[in-house]
Amino acid sequence: MRQLFPLLFLALISASRAQDTSVGSGSTAPAPIVHAALDGPRTAVFTTPRDSCEPNDVPDAMARAFRDYKGIIHFVTAATDLYASLGPSLVKLERSCEAAYRSSNNTNPAAFNDQAWIDSFFTPDGINVAGLTHTEYHGWAIPGECHITNGNQYSACEYDSDTYHYSTDGGYHFHSLKAPNNFLAGVPYKYVIDDGPIGYSVDTNVISFNGWYYAVSTSWTWPPNCSGSTGPHHCITSGGAPIRTQNLFDPSSWRGWDGTDFSLTFIDPYVAPVTHPLQHVYTPVPYMGFVNAINVYQVFDGQQVVVATLYDYFDSELGPPGMYLTTSTDLVHWTKPTLVVTVKELAALDPPGSWLDAYFSLLDPTASDPNFATIGAHPYLYYVRLNNNNVYDRVVFRQPIKLWVNH
């Protein structure tokens, strides 16, 4: 199952590219600070194994939703075998036991097609659906691809990338392309046995904002034992940064933030030698290493901002461990995160045991857009409770939450 970014924790365990140098939203005006608080009791909406279609039907990613051409909502908390709950609204859903996609288990790292979590969706018409996919190559599970057995194999022998899947029937079935055409974003380094690199991960949904489609990619800190961005042992990859495109159905069109503009191209290292690899590694932006979801929120006077949902459960970099919100008008400059709920407050809701809450996102049942990328002042907070002693014991919760801005 998917590793929980950014802590090294195991939950279960090229086409021609046109240059894009324009600035994100055309505005770097300070974003208003959005505050939020829980606004009612939580409700379990999916419980394993009771609601599962089969053992691998386990919530292993953030809750996402989109509406198809028939008006049916697809609610997904992705796993490597993709199932959805279907219904007329977010609160009236039934599990469909027809898998929309099954991972290919391809043992060649150059195929970028081993374990796939299709967990970032966007449809412009309810028929054609683009799926950004968190893809993991599990070298530690493939004979001859990993020699480490001391517990560090999950970080040393995994190779992650962002790939592209698509549906032409409203999201009921997804398909992949063969490499290199499935490659969307990744590090410009090949997999090395026992040495990673672990790579990139799409950890948000997709939004439409000021003429562009955006998501945020995150990366594992690499190489091992690195520190900072300069010096002989600096980190080549760490943190998160926005990526964007104007063509959802062309995976080669996505561009990353290079510290100045959105001109960074992602290179598949298996197509040809990469002469200057550091020119194809994005520049992290503040707080995005903790991102789980992004939404467009209208604050006042018609102004829209992007709200990012952050979760830090293992240190105090943002403040007390917990869930936070931050806002931006260009997805590069973000406000100081505001605390919504702490880890301790969430833990107080759980029965005795060893639990981990993860995979946070906001979905608004009243959203008019088919991708549930927009939110109002009263969306639902969704998250997954994981049993640390039983990887098949998980619950998806939704809980009312209210947002406000201090004028």
N, C-alpha and C positions, 0 to 999 in steps of 0.2 A: 504494500500500500504506500501511498504518497508520503514523503517526508514532510514534516511540518517546518516550513521556512520561517525565520532564518536559523533557529537553533538546530544543531545536528541531532535531531530526535527522530527515531523511526517509529511511526505510528503503527504500521504492520511491517511490518517488516518483518549553374545560376544564370538566372535570367539577367538581362541588362537592366540596370537600375538607374532611373532618372534622378538627378540630384535635387534635393529640396533644402533650401537654405533660409526659408522664411521663418519668422518668429512664431511661437505657439499660437496665441490667440490675438496677436496684435496689440496686447495690452499687458503692462506689468503693474497696473494700479493695485495697491494693497487690497487684498480680499477682506471682506468683513468676517469677523470671527463668529463661528457658529457654535452654539452650546447645545447640549442634549441631556436628557435624563430618561430613565426607564419610566413608563407611564401605565403600568398594569402588570398583572401576573403573566407568567410565561405558559405556553401551551406546547405540549409535545405533538409534532406533526408527522414524525416518522421515527419508528422504534425498531431496531433490529433485535432478534431475527424475525419478530412477529410480522413486520410489514415487508420483509425482504422477499424477492422472487427466488433467490438462490444465495449461497453463502457469500459470494463476492459482491452482492448487491448491498454495499455498505457505504454510508455517507462519508466521503473522503475528500471533500472540497467544499468551498463556499457555496451557499445557496444562490442559484441563478434562476431566471425565468424569462420566457419570451412567449408571445402569442402568435399562433399560426394563422394561415389564411382562412381557416374555418372558425376562428374565434376561440380555439382551444388553447389553454395555457399549458406550457410544458415547464414543470418545476423540477430542477435538477440539483443534486449534490453529488457530483461526479465520482465514479470509480473507474477502474480500468475496463470493466464491462458497463456500458452506459445504459442506465434505465432512467425513466422519467415518470413523474406523477402527472396525470392529465386531468383537466377539469375546466369549468367555466370561469373560475375565479381562484385566487390564491388560497381561499379558505374552503374551497370545495374541490378536492383533488382525490383521485384514485390511482393507485400504482398500476402502471402498464408493465406486464411481464414479457413484452417483446423487446429484446435488447436493441437499442438504436445503433450500437457499435460495440465490437469486441476487439480488444487489443490483439495485435498480430504476433507478439512475442518473438520478434525478429532479433536474432542473436548477432547481427552485424551492426556495429555502432554507426557505420556510414549510412545505414538505411533510415536512421532516426525514426524507428518504428517498433520499439520493443513494448513498453508499457505506456499507454496514452490515456490521459485524463482530459476529455473534451469539456472544458468548464468555463469558457468565455464565448458567449454567443452574441450574434447580432444579425437581425433580418430586416431588410428594407421593405419587404413585401409580404412577409408571412409564408412565402414559398421557398425562396432561396435563403439558406442560413449559413453564415460563415462561422466556423468554430475554431477559435484559437485554443491550442492544446498544450498542456503541460506534459512533456514526454520524457520518460526516464529510461536510460539504458542501465540495466541491472547487471553490471559485470560480476558482482559478487554472487549472482545466482547462475552464472554460465560457466561451465567447466573450462578451465584454462585461462579465464579472463580476470582472475583475482587470486592472489596468493596470501592475502591477509586474513587471519581468522581470529584476531584478538579483540573483536568488537568494533574496530575502526574500519571494517570493510565497507560499511554503508557510506562513509564519506570518501574513502580512498578509491573505491571501485564503482562509483556511479557517475553517469554522464547525462546531464539534463539539457533540454533544448525546448524551444517553442516551435511547434509545427502547426500545420494547417489541415483542417478537415472541413467538409462541406456537406450540405444536404440540399436536395432539390425537390423534396416532398413535404416541406414544412417542419422538418426536424424529426421525422419518424425514423429515418435511416440516415446515417452519416457515412461518408466515404473518404478515403485518403488518396493522396497522389504518391507516386514513387519518387524517391530521392533522385535528384536534388530538388524537385519541384515542390516537395512538401515542407522544405526548410523555410522557416519564417524568421527566427532569431536565435542566435546561439553564440557561444564563444568561438573565436577563430583558431581553436586548437583542437587537435584530434584527441580521442580517448587514449590514455596511457595506463596500462595495467598497474594497479597499486598507487596511481598518482593522479587520478581524475583527468582533467578538471571537472568539478561537479557541474558547473554551467549555469544556464539561465532558466527562469520559470516565469510564465505568465501567472500572476497572482491577483488579477482583477478582472472584472467584466469589461466590456467595450462600451464606450459612450460616444455619442455624436455631440461635438461642441465646437461652435464657431467655424463650421465648414470642414472639420476634420473628424476622423475616427481615432479615438485614443484608447490606449490601455497602459498599464504599468507593468514592466517586467522587473523581476528581482533576480539577484544572483547570490550564490553561495560565496562566502569568503574563501579566496584561493590565491596563491598556494597555501598549504598548511603552515601554520605558525607565522604567517605574514603579519605585518603591522604598518598601518598608515598608507599614504599614497605616494611617498617618496622614500628614497634610501635603498640600500642593497637588498632588503627583505620586505619591500613594500607589497601591498596587495594589488594584484592585477584586477581581480573582480571582487566586488562587495556592494551591498546596498541595492537600491532600486532606482529606476528612472523611467520617464514616460517614453512610449513609442507611439507613432501615429502614421496614418495613411489616408488617402482619399479614394482608395479602391480596396474595399474589404475582400474582394475575391481574387486579388493578386498578392500572394504571400511575399513576393519579392519586393513589393512596393513599400513595406513598412520601414520607417526611419527612426533612429534613436537619437537621444540627446547627447551631444558631444562636448557640452560645457559652454557652447556659444549658440548653437542653433540645432535644428533637426536635420542634419545632413549626414549623420552616421549611418553607414550601410553595414548590414550583417553578412558575413561571409561564411559559406560552407567550406570548412577546411579540407573536405574530402574531394572537392571538385578539382582544385589545383593548389599548388603551394601558395601560402599567404606570405607575401613579402614583408608587409608592415602590420603585424597583427594588432598592435596597440591602437592603430587607427580605426579598428573595428570593435573596440570595447567601449560601451557607453560610459558616460560620466554620471555617477550617482547624484541624486538631489536629496535634500534633507527629508528625513522621516520616511521615505518610501521603502526602506528596507523592512518596515513593519506593515505594509499595506495589505489589505484583504479585499477591498472593493472601492469603487469610485462611483459617484452619482452626481447628476446635475440638479441643483437646487435653486429655486427662485427665491431670493431673500427679500427684496422690496424694490419698488419702483421699476419693476421689470428686469432688474439686474439678476443675472444668473452666475452662480459660482460652482466650482467643482468641489464636492465634499469627499474626502478620502477617509475610509474607515481603517483605523490602525489597531493592531493588537500586539502588546508586548507582555508576555507572561513570565519572563524569566529574569529580568533585571529592572533597573530603575532609570533607564536612559530617558524615557519620556516623563517620568514621575513614578508614582506608585504603580506596580504592575497592573495592567488592566487594558480596557478598550478606550480608545481616544478618537476624536475627530479633528481634522485639519482642513483648511480650505485654500483654494487657489483660483486665480483667473487665467493662468497660463500653464498649469500643471508642472511648473518648474519652481516657482517661488510659493512656499507654503507658510501659512500662519502657524504660530506656536500651538501645538496640539492641546485640546481641551479634554479633560477626563470625563468619561460617561459613567463607567462602572469599573470597580476594581476586581481583581482576581478573588480577593477574599469575600467580597459581596456576592459574587457569583457562586463561590464554593459554599456559602451559607445556605444556598437553595438545594444543594445536593444531599442525598442520603449518605450514610457512612460508606467509606470506600476510598479508592484511589482513582481520582477523576482528573481529566484535563479538558477544559473548554477551549475550543479553537474554531477557525473557519467562520469569521464574522462577516456579515453583509447586511445591507439595508434594502428592503423591497417595499414599495408602496402599493397596496392593493388598489388604490384609486388612480394609479398612473395611466395616462391615456396612450403613452407611446408603447409599441408592441414589445419593446426590449426591457421594460421596467428599469431603464437607466435614469429616469427622472424621479424625484421624490418631492413630497410636500412636507408640511410640518409634522405629520403624524404617520410615518411609515412603520413597518415592523422591523425589528432587529432579529436576524436569524443567526443561529450558531449551533455547533455540534458539541455534544458532551461525549468524550471518549473514556472508556474504561481502560486504565493503564494495565490491568491484569487480564483483560480479555479483549482482543482486537476486534472481535465480532459483536461487541456490546456497545452500541452507540445510539444516541438519540438526537434528532434535530428539533430544536426549540424555536419558536417565534415568540416575540414579546413586544408589546406596544412601546414606542419610544416617541418622545416629542422633541422637536428642534426649535430653536429660536435664535434671534440675532439681537444684540444690544445696539439700538440705533444711536 
